[in-house]
Amino acid sequence: MLNFSQVRLASQLPRFGRTGLLIGLLLTGMTACSTLQIPPPQAGEPESAILARYGQAHARYGLDGETFLEYNSWPFGRQTYMAHIGRDGKLISFKPVLNTATFAEIKVDLATKDDVLRRVGRPYERSYLSLPQLEVWTYPYLQNDVWNSMMHIHFDKQGVVKMMQNGPDDRYERESRAMNRLFRR
């Protein structure tokens, strides 16, 4: 992210130096967002190899001696990768989890917050609906690898999933409407 001192410094450089600096800053920002573009690990690799390749996980969850390492791409990405490590410390699977198939595995009235965390990781956003008294976790993702969508998972006071709702990601809908107005003229 640019800060004001970088912009002030850029405005004091000669014309080509300014352009080069700004391009360099933009490229640095883009590479920071694409840290998970390296080849995925293979099943059987030790946990230490995963940590060496991807760094410390954003979150770590456990269940029955197995470990789930979360690598998300927040705040601008729409994907979370989950590394499933077995009891023997070796990788069982490494896969993207913010997709229609994975959300379908979350069962209403059965899944808990812990189940959701192990399945799809931490939410992008949390909110609370006071009248029905439901906590809502929101996950941006590409529905069917095409549509910018948001999955909203609603929990009751006991932390059990009560409802799931899918809808458009308004962050992209606003941009789309603005572009349509611009080119309609």
Wavefront OBJ file of the C-alpha trace (Angstrom):
o trace
v 0.000 0.000 0.000
v 1.301 3.461 -0.848
v 1.806 5.927 1.951
v 2.018 9.690 1.655
v 5.801 9.861 2.087
v 6.245 7.571 -0.934
v 3.903 9.736 -3.025
v 5.671 12.932 -1.909
v 9.048 11.361 -2.768
v 7.741 10.291 -6.177
v 6.537 13.815 -6.997
v 10.058 15.174 -6.412
v 11.755 12.795 -8.891
v 12.322 13.620 -12.572
v 9.497 12.557 -14.886
v 10.874 9.108 -15.809
v 12.041 8.444 -12.249
v 8.534 9.103 -10.936
v 6.971 6.702 -13.410
v 9.548 4.018 -12.679
v 9.061 4.364 -8.927
v 5.281 4.156 -9.188
v 5.465 1.115 -11.481
v 7.876 -0.522 -9.055
v 5.571 0.156 -6.097
v 2.579 -1.238 -7.983
v 4.487 -4.383 -8.991
v 5.605 -4.869 -5.397
v 1.997 -4.635 -4.244
v 0.829 -7.100 -6.912
v 3.464 -9.671 -6.013
v 2.481 -9.430 -2.357
v -1.072 -10.411 -3.330
v 0.039 -13.431 -5.333
v 2.090 -15.275 -2.725
v 0.132 -18.495 -3.263
v 0.943 -18.690 -6.985
v 3.794 -21.149 -6.315
v 3.231 -24.842 -7.136
v 1.067 -26.654 -4.581
v 2.703 -29.181 -2.268
v 2.232 -32.902 -2.789
v 0.532 -35.299 -0.376
v 3.053 -36.885 1.972
v 5.269 -33.806 2.352
v 6.114 -33.002 5.995
v 4.486 -30.031 7.714
v 7.905 -28.369 7.941
v 8.084 -28.306 4.111
v 4.678 -26.583 3.943
v 5.778 -23.979 6.484
v 9.066 -23.433 4.621
v 7.239 -22.941 1.324
v 4.294 -20.803 2.476
v 5.435 -19.381 5.813
v 3.460 -19.376 9.022
v -0.221 -20.124 8.540
v -2.759 -17.373 9.173
v -4.511 -19.779 11.542
v -4.074 -23.323 12.838
v -6.914 -25.653 13.844
v -6.788 -29.130 15.300
v -9.099 -32.144 15.458
v -8.306 -35.627 16.759
v -4.557 -35.184 16.386
v -4.784 -33.776 12.866
v -3.958 -30.163 11.982
v -5.479 -27.731 9.494
v -3.307 -24.801 8.371
v -5.173 -21.828 6.887
v -3.593 -19.624 4.209
v -5.986 -16.875 3.156
v -5.627 -14.042 0.675
v -7.498 -11.334 2.597
v -8.214 -8.507 2.280
v -8.265 -8.391 -1.524
v -8.340 -12.042 -2.499
v -11.305 -14.397 -2.695
v -9.581 -17.633 -1.795
v -8.381 -19.531 1.236
v -6.167 -22.601 1.022
v -6.302 -25.266 3.709
v -3.419 -27.663 4.364
v -4.663 -30.826 6.104
v -1.827 -32.411 8.084
v -2.259 -35.964 9.430
v -1.290 -37.339 12.831
v 2.059 -38.410 11.379
v 2.894 -34.757 10.499
v 2.552 -35.342 6.752
v 0.323 -33.482 4.303
v -2.964 -35.218 3.450
v -4.331 -32.484 1.182
v -3.767 -28.862 0.182
v -6.713 -27.260 -1.554
v -8.666 -24.073 -2.139
v -11.757 -24.128 0.060
v -13.871 -21.085 -0.814
v -16.059 -22.709 -3.435
v -19.586 -24.033 -3.878
v -18.611 -27.665 -3.233
v -16.918 -26.931 0.094
v -19.736 -24.675 1.288
v -22.169 -27.516 0.468
v -20.321 -29.720 2.991
v -21.375 -27.373 5.820
v -24.644 -28.779 7.191
v -27.287 -26.494 8.690
v -28.294 -27.456 12.264
v -25.240 -29.733 12.554
v -22.049 -27.774 11.834
v -20.492 -25.597 14.535
v -18.158 -22.612 14.356
v -15.203 -24.957 14.864
v -16.396 -27.148 11.980
v -16.677 -24.083 9.718
v -13.221 -22.832 10.718
v -11.657 -26.196 9.844
v -13.599 -26.376 6.582
v -13.238 -22.815 5.152
v -11.134 -20.847 7.650
v -11.696 -17.472 9.239
v -14.347 -15.186 7.767
v -13.563 -12.052 5.837
v -16.147 -10.201 7.926
v -18.265 -10.845 11.034
v -21.541 -9.164 11.846
v -24.498 -9.634 14.172
v -28.235 -9.565 13.442
v -29.863 -8.434 16.673
v -33.508 -9.312 16.018
v -32.981 -12.988 15.132
v -29.872 -13.002 17.383
v -27.593 -14.565 14.782
v -23.885 -14.035 14.252
v -22.975 -13.885 10.557
v -19.642 -14.867 9.039
v -19.079 -13.648 5.482
v -16.773 -15.169 2.873
v -16.125 -13.575 -0.558
v -15.520 -16.133 -3.306
v -15.949 -16.832 -6.997
v -19.135 -18.858 -7.343
v -18.594 -21.546 -10.000
v -15.279 -19.784 -10.728
v -17.222 -17.002 -12.462
v -19.433 -14.781 -10.263
v -18.155 -12.518 -7.506
v -20.238 -13.739 -4.594
v -20.511 -13.670 -0.813
v -21.467 -16.642 1.341
v -23.074 -15.648 4.638
v -23.093 -18.315 7.340
v -25.451 -17.607 10.261
v -24.845 -19.037 13.760
v -27.132 -19.135 16.782
v -25.982 -18.339 20.346
v -24.709 -21.902 20.774
v -22.469 -21.539 17.706
v -24.469 -23.886 15.471
v -25.070 -23.062 11.785
v -28.719 -22.055 11.342
v -28.723 -20.679 7.818
v -26.488 -20.078 4.816
v -27.149 -17.396 2.212
v -25.335 -16.704 -1.013
v -25.492 -13.379 -2.811
v -23.547 -11.024 -5.061
v -20.405 -9.342 -3.774
v -21.522 -5.706 -3.711
v -17.933 -4.489 -3.856
v -17.798 -5.653 -7.472
v -21.424 -4.949 -8.323
v -20.921 -1.215 -7.656
v -17.902 -1.169 -9.975
v -19.851 -3.018 -12.663
v -22.809 -0.595 -12.465
v -20.459 2.396 -12.637
v -18.694 0.981 -15.699
v -22.044 0.265 -17.396
v -23.159 3.874 -16.838
v -19.844 5.168 -18.133
v -19.959 3.199 -21.423
v -23.697 3.523 -22.013
v -23.412 7.147 -23.057
l 1 2 3 4 5 6 7 8 9 10 11 12 13 14 15 16 17 18 19 20 21 22 23 24 25 26 27 28 29 30 31 32 33 34 35 36 37 38 39 40 41 42 43 44 45 46 47 48 49 50 51 52 53 54 55 56 57 58 59 60 61 62 63 64 65 66 67 68 69 70 71 72 73 74 75 76 77 78 79 80 81 82 83 84 85 86 87 88 89 90 91 92 93 94 95 96 97 98 99 100 101 102 103 104 105 106 107 108 109 110 111 112 113 114 115 116 117 118 119 120 121 122 123 124 125 126 127 128 129 130 131 132 133 134 135 136 137 138 139 140 141 142 143 144 145 146 147 148 149 150 151 152 153 154 155 156 157 158 159 160 161 162 163 164 165 166 167 168 169 170 171 172 173 174 175 176 177 178 179 180 181 182 183 184 185
